[in-house]
Amino acid sequence: MNTQESSHNFYTLTFGKLGCEARGIDLKKDVSKEVTAAIKNDVMKHRILIFKDQGIISGDRHVEIAKWFGEPDSTFYKHPRSPHPDVFRVSNDRSEGCTNVGRTGWHIDGSFQEAPFAYSLYHMVSVPTNGATVFCPLTEIIEELPREQRIRWERLYMISDRRSGPIHPLIYSHPLTKKKVLCFHLGMIEGFIWDYKTPQQRVTSEEETYAILQEIHHEFIKDNKARQYRHEWSVGDFIFSDNISVAHEAAPESQLPRSQVGLRVLHRVTTVGHCRPTKEYDYRKELGLH
């Protein structure tokens, strides 16, 4: 791992497989606007920023930090043990938090909304002996697709399994970096549409939908999970994630019983997304189809 001072010298960055570890500031304390600006810039640049050794950050402070990035978007799951209405509390013990969260497949948060969540901020309050969260970069997944497979994915639009769910392009432009990213949730997709809003528009059959979901899943696990970053939590870890550029899922071990691995409690705050997924490019031109 490569450790170096960031350009601003507010904290030290250690580059990992995906994103960076950050040390040198206490997020429980007020920080200057210059520091918050540096954190926002580093999250956009590195996609994941993992602040270590933060102790236990209160629900109120967690929400305050999230507001550096925009308005919190309260989850529809509410647990009585949550320290704040905007803090989503997940656990391996249903009396302590919502269980079986993030276990239905690779996804970004909020794919069922008009605009997916912009950022996800995670804080580990109680760490079990086993219970990682696994992250994967989206741009590299897309860039490494064989040409014909890339063309197929560019033609696909996802249909959320929510009745009011919108239709989004599977591949689109990140609203800030303009890099190619994915809008998807492998456990919450009703189907796909080929060539949406063209004369060739067609909804996938059940068999096609299943095959496409399996094809997407394969890209995240192939080559012995080479693209994945598995984050083994420590108490006090606080992760800033650019939700739009990084997919994630909870490892199966995250739901092992409390009696076996100890209590797992993870707090998450998401911020409102303002950009509906849009292709800000002509994929036919980019891929030489004209």
FENMOWO-V574818 format. One record per pair of residues at least 6 apart in sequence whose C-alpha atoms are under 6 Angstrom apart, sorted by the first residue. I is the first residue (numbers start at 0). J is the second residue. D is the distance in whole Angstrom. If there is no record, write none. Layout:
BEGIN
{{I & J & D} {I & J & D}}
END
This chain:
BEGIN
{{0 & 14 & 6} {0 & 15 & 6} {1 & 13 & 6} {1 & 14 & 5} {2 & 12 & 6} {2 & 13 & 4} {3 & 12 & 6} {4 & 11 & 5} {10 & 22 & 6} {10 & 23 & 5} {11 & 21 & 6} {11 & 22 & 5} {12 & 19 & 6} {12 & 20 & 6} {12 & 21 & 5} {13 & 19 & 5} {13 & 20 & 5} {18 & 45 & 5} {18 & 46 & 6} {18 & 47 & 4} {18 & 48 & 6} {19 & 48 & 5} {20 & 48 & 6} {20 & 49 & 5} {20 & 50 & 6} {21 & 49 & 6} {21 & 50 & 5} {22 & 50 & 6} {27 & 56 & 6} {42 & 48 & 6} {46 & 240 & 6} {46 & 241 & 5} {47 & 239 & 6} {47 & 240 & 5} {48 & 238 & 6} {48 & 239 & 5} {49 & 237 & 6} {49 & 238 & 4} {50 & 236 & 6} {50 & 237 & 5} {51 & 236 & 5} {52 & 235 & 5} {53 & 235 & 5} {54 & 235 & 4} {55 & 235 & 6} {58 & 82 & 5} {58 & 83 & 5} {69 & 270 & 6} {70 & 270 & 5} {70 & 271 & 6} {71 & 269 & 6} {71 & 270 & 4} {71 & 271 & 6} {72 & 269 & 6} {72 & 270 & 5} {72 & 271 & 5} {73 & 85 & 5} {78 & 96 & 6} {81 & 88 & 5} {86 & 267 & 6} {86 & 268 & 5} {87 & 266 & 6} {87 & 267 & 5} {88 & 96 & 5} {88 & 265 & 6} {88 & 266 & 5} {89 & 96 & 5} {89 & 97 & 4} {89 & 98 & 6} {89 & 264 & 6} {89 & 265 & 5} {90 & 96 & 5} {90 & 97 & 6} {90 & 98 & 5} {90 & 263 & 5} {90 & 264 & 5} {91 & 98 & 6} {91 & 254 & 5} {91 & 263 & 6} {101 & 248 & 5} {101 & 249 & 5} {102 & 249 & 6} {103 & 186 & 5} {104 & 185 & 5} {104 & 186 & 5} {105 & 185 & 6} {105 & 247 & 6} {105 & 248 & 5} {106 & 183 & 6} {106 & 184 & 4} {106 & 246 & 5} {106 & 247 & 6} {107 & 246 & 5} {109 & 115 & 4} {109 & 116 & 5} {110 & 183 & 6} {111 & 159 & 5} {111 & 164 & 5} {113 & 165 & 6} {113 & 275 & 6} {114 & 272 & 5} {114 & 273 & 6} {114 & 274 & 5} {114 & 275 & 4} {115 & 272 & 5} {116 & 270 & 6} {116 & 271 & 5} {116 & 272 & 4} {117 & 242 & 6} {117 & 270 & 6} {117 & 271 & 6} {117 & 272 & 5} {118 & 240 & 6} {118 & 241 & 5} {118 & 242 & 5} {118 & 269 & 6} {118 & 270 & 5} {119 & 240 & 5} {119 & 242 & 6} {119 & 268 & 6} {119 & 269 & 4} {120 & 238 & 6} {120 & 239 & 5} {120 & 267 & 5} {120 & 268 & 5} {121 & 237 & 6} {121 & 238 & 5} {121 & 266 & 6} {121 & 267 & 4} {122 & 236 & 6} {122 & 237 & 4} {122 & 265 & 6} {122 & 266 & 5} {123 & 234 & 6} {123 & 235 & 6} {123 & 236 & 6} {123 & 265 & 5} {124 & 234 & 6} {124 & 264 & 5} {124 & 265 & 6} {125 & 263 & 5} {125 & 264 & 5} {126 & 234 & 6} {126 & 263 & 5} {127 & 260 & 5} {127 & 261 & 5} {127 & 262 & 5} {127 & 263 & 5} {128 & 260 & 5} {129 & 252 & 6} {130 & 252 & 5} {130 & 253 & 4} {131 & 230 & 5} {131 & 231 & 5} {131 & 250 & 5} {132 & 230 & 5} {132 & 249 & 5} {132 & 250 & 6} {133 & 228 & 6} {133 & 229 & 4} {133 & 230 & 6} {133 & 247 & 5} {133 & 248 & 6} {134 & 227 & 6} {134 & 228 & 5} {134 & 246 & 6} {134 & 247 & 4} {135 & 227 & 5} {135 & 245 & 6} {135 & 246 & 5} {136 & 245 & 5} {137 & 180 & 5} {137 & 244 & 6} {137 & 245 & 6} {138 & 179 & 5} {138 & 180 & 5} {153 & 170 & 6} {154 & 193 & 6} {154 & 194 & 5} {155 & 169 & 6} {155 & 192 & 6} {155 & 193 & 5} {156 & 167 & 5} {156 & 168 & 4} {156 & 169 & 5} {156 & 191 & 5} {156 & 192 & 5} {157 & 166 & 6} {157 & 167 & 5} {157 & 169 & 6} {157 & 191 & 5} {158 & 166 & 5} {158 & 188 & 6} {158 & 189 & 5} {158 & 190 & 5} {158 & 191 & 5} {159 & 188 & 5} {159 & 189 & 5} {160 & 187 & 5} {160 & 188 & 5} {160 & 189 & 4} {169 & 181 & 5} {169 & 182 & 5} {170 & 180 & 6} {170 & 181 & 5} {171 & 179 & 6} {171 & 180 & 6} {171 & 277 & 5} {171 & 278 & 4} {172 & 178 & 6} {172 & 179 & 5} {172 & 278 & 5} {172 & 279 & 6} {180 & 244 & 6} {190 & 208 & 5} {191 & 202 & 6} {191 & 203 & 5} {192 & 201 & 5} {192 & 202 & 4} {192 & 203 & 6} {193 & 200 & 5} {193 & 201 & 5} {194 & 200 & 5}}
END
